[in-house]
Amino acid sequence: MVAQSTAEEVYAQVVKPLPASERLKLATMILNDIPPLSVVDYSEEWSEEDMRDLTTHTMRYASESFGEEEDEAGAEGG
């Protein structure tokens, strides 16, 4: 039975002792072996849900911020 190693263990025991040129070669081989569709696509576009969340949090923040300013001004003047 083969024990399964973590990436950290493999790196520490096998990869880290290699010369820099061999580590770069290994990194290139690993990256070239990963299919493009397996990488998460971080889109620059905002979804409708993103826009609703932004609006909700912005309005809540503005309401709390302006509410605190009014309370402070009232406390100082009174």
Phi and psi in degrees as a GROMACS rama.xvg file:
@    title "Ramachandran Plot"
@    xaxis  label "Phi"
@    yaxis  label "Psi"
@TYPE xy
-94.3116  127.245  VAL-2
-74.2031  139.635  ALA-3
-89.9956  127.321  GLN-4
-98.1607  151.932  SER-5
-83.8761  164.151  THR-6
-59.8533  -38.6619  ALA-7
-63.6059  -40.9656  GLU-8
-65.8077  -44.5209  GLU-9
-62.3706  -43.288  VAL-10
-61.1717  -49.5109  TYR-11
-64.4251  -39.9075  ALA-12
-87.8119  -34.3675  GLN-13
-111.931  -48.6255  VAL-14
-79.9092  -48.3389  VAL-15
-56.9285  -38.189  LYS-16
-69.51  -14.9918  PRO-17
-69.2431  152.255  LEU-18
-62.3564  155.125  PRO-19
-54.5228  -39.8986  ALA-20
-63.8618  -36.7224  SER-21
-73.4338  -36.173  GLU-22
-64.4227  -40.7611  ARG-23
-63.9337  -42.0347  LEU-24
-61.794  -43.4583  LYS-25
-64.3208  -44.2814  LEU-26
-60.5053  -41.5087  ALA-27
-63.5485  -42.854  THR-28
-61.964  -42.8732  MET-29
-64.3821  -48.016  ILE-30
-64.2691  -37.1471  LEU-31
-70.5714  -20.391  ASN-32
-85.9956  -11.9921  ASP-33
-85.5442  121.195  ILE-34
-63.6476  140.069  PRO-35
-56.0689  -35.4565  PRO-36
-74.9895  -11.0547  LEU-37
-83.5774  -9.48946  SER-38
-88.2958  137.541  VAL-39
-66.0064  134.666  VAL-40
-91.4678  112.848  ASP-41
-94.2963  94.6149  TYR-42
-73.972  147.157  SER-43
-83.4271  -8.56511  GLU-44
-84.7383  146.026  GLU-45
-98.7365  135.463  TRP-46
-79.8969  170.001  SER-47
-61.2892  -38.0819  GLU-48
-64.4645  -41.0981  GLU-49
-58.6888  -44.8301  ASP-50
-65.5415  -41.4669  MET-51
-62.4456  -44.4385  ARG-52
-61.1336  -44.6109  ASP-53
-60.9497  -45.8408  LEU-54
-62.9788  -45.8669  THR-55
-59.2114  -49.4947  THR-56
-69.4763  -35.2214  HIS-57
-65.3534  -44.683  THR-58
-66.0414  -40.666  MET-59
-63.7079  -44.4749  ARG-60
-62.2228  -45.2831  TYR-61
-62.902  -42.7095  ALA-62
-62.3319  -44.7263  SER-63
-67.4326  -40.3369  GLU-64
-66.7019  -48.2478  SER-65
-70.2662  -33.7366  PHE-66
-63.6427  -40.4226  GLY-67
-67.6776  -39.2734  GLU-68
-63.5934  -41.8994  GLU-69
-65.0834  -40.924  GLU-70
-63.7152  -42.9518  ASP-71
-65.0432  -41.844  GLU-72
-65.618  -39.118  ALA-73
-66.1825  -38.5964  GLY-74
-69.2866  -36.3544  ALA-75
-72.6595  -38.6359  GLU-76
-79.6177  -19.2509  GLY-77
